[in-house]
Amino acid sequence: MQMSTLKIDTVIVGGGQAGLSTSYYLKQQGCDHIILEQAAQAGNAWRNGRWDSFALLTPNWSFRLPGAEYQDSAPDGFMQRDEIVTRFEHYIHHFQFPIQYQQRVISIEQSTGGTGYLVRTEDAEVQARNVVIATGLYQKPKIPSFSADLSTRITQLHSGEYRNPRQIPPGAVLVVGSAQSGCQITEELYESGRRVYLCTGSAGRAPRRYRSRDVYEWLHLSGFLDRTFDKLPSPKAKFAGNPHVSGRDGGHTLNLHQFARDGVVLLGRVQGGREGRIGLASDLYENLANADQFEAEVVKLIDSFITQTGLDAPAESLPELRDGYAADVITDIDLDSAGITTIIWAMGYRFDFDLVKLPVFDEDGYPVQRRGVTDYPGLFFVGLPWLYKQKSGLLIGVGEDAEYVASAIAGRAA
């Protein structure tokens, strides 16, 4: 059967917050375009990649999809997963974005002659003058290769597959990873009565509130989220895990020391495993110190900003917990003896741009670009953290880059 071919000015690959934001501005510019989304429904990452009790980690006021900025009665609240999905559905319906679902793009390459691009899906080809890659930075779940060598008696799942404590078999749970997802899942599991072991990493901790405001508001007001890529200590720093914090139940601080006080067994990084045993690094105290230091630096930044601006914000001292330092450092764990029946890999995701058949990536596989604009005329990226600013991959910042890229596309047509 002959493959169908479509010609259009611009193709947006990905129908999440980055793709939709770009479409919003392209519509304003009157630019002809389509969005190709591999999922079957709107808001796929929020709908199918989050657990049942998930709530937005940033306050509702930071929900800033262009043209659909949060304006309801709870700006300082944290909307739950289902409301986030509903807002995406309404966004698409209201603005009638030209999105085509269940269209998985398998390759993007330059057209013959070097003018424009050929975008291939599983059943069609699209000739486009411009292509915007809006697939995000998190495509492939990180699960270590040695997981295949573990006993088949152990249930294994990635944090993106976790839904609730009732989903997993009776017994203790090993959570691997102490960034945002790992810590939130750990808290939910032990509050449900589960025995939980947590492999910690280098992720920091931030207080949910400090000096009468949400920490995210302070980071926004101080310009912390507006830091540009050149302010990073190294290119690899853009891949650092996000600090753990929770938006559940109105939002609260997550603290590894509190976890230890509540009975969670804290461990160092996972180093390997086979059959019923897991090897661990002896870096637990180092990981705890990193989390403590991160919070101290955040507090110092906020205090300095308040002093410089003269804002009226009452002084505050945060609790200094140290329970984790009393934990034994364990370097090997027998899963059966510990009663562990489930491992949840909360190690984040890998990005994967293999569909782009052009040499536009650095040694880390990250696109080489300037605010989303590559050296290949008509090839753009949107929705990645540190694409331009720290907030470039977040709901609060993705619209700024989308507007810039849409303007560049409109300029090419002028």
C-alpha angles and dihedrals in degrees: 000000000000115000114241119239128209128190119209138152099242136016120196112201108209131032101216127107094298096048094045092047090052090048090052092058094040089055089052089052091048092241118158111236148139134214118224111204122180095205124082097232143032122273093022098166091051094039100047105017100057133069124249098262095043117138130185109276093214125057118272093250088068091064096105111161101163110263092011104064115160110269103157131115101276107056092155095048128092115240118221127242097264093052090050090053091047091052090053091050092050091046092056093044095047096050096033094226113198095244124159115198129211091029107133112190111220101179144008119195139155116276119245107284093027097264112123130337141281112224115194125198125181092273108015146040126223125198109207136174090209134028125193116197106211101159095119130229098280114071109129124047114238109238119156118244092236089068086085089062095056123103116280087228088075118085109222128192139157119244088250088064096048115105110162142331092267090063095069129065122262116279140065122318131222112209114195112204133037103211123106100302097038094052095045092049091046091054093049092048098050092043087056089057100263124140105238133196115194126200105209130212140179099291115130132230128236128189112246091223132014131175093358098308138084111265090236090059090053091049089050096047094045093053093244091131090049094062111129128227094260090065092066118105090229138355090254091059089080089073095058116129118258118253115262118255134137136230094189120118093010094318131291143181121271115212127181090211090057088049089056090048089052093052105267113144106231118211138178125251118309111252105179145312148202133192105329101347134085124197118216137195119241092235100106095116091046090053091049091050091051091054091047092048093049091055090048091053092048091051091048091051092051094046091050092049092050091050093048095048098038093230118171102244119144115239116256137188117209122221113268106217120182103171093121092064089063091061120107115251105240120195100178133030131193106215096205094049090049091049091238111160100162136046119197112197104213095170097123128236141298122230118235124193096164090127089070105083095195131095097247100123135094127228090282093052092251116137118261104228146127111240090332096314115117129198088254106088109243097013115115141168127210135176103035123129112252091013083133106333135013089258094052092105096044133088089247094056112023093087093062093059092040090056091049093050093045089053090050090052092048089049091056089056094050 
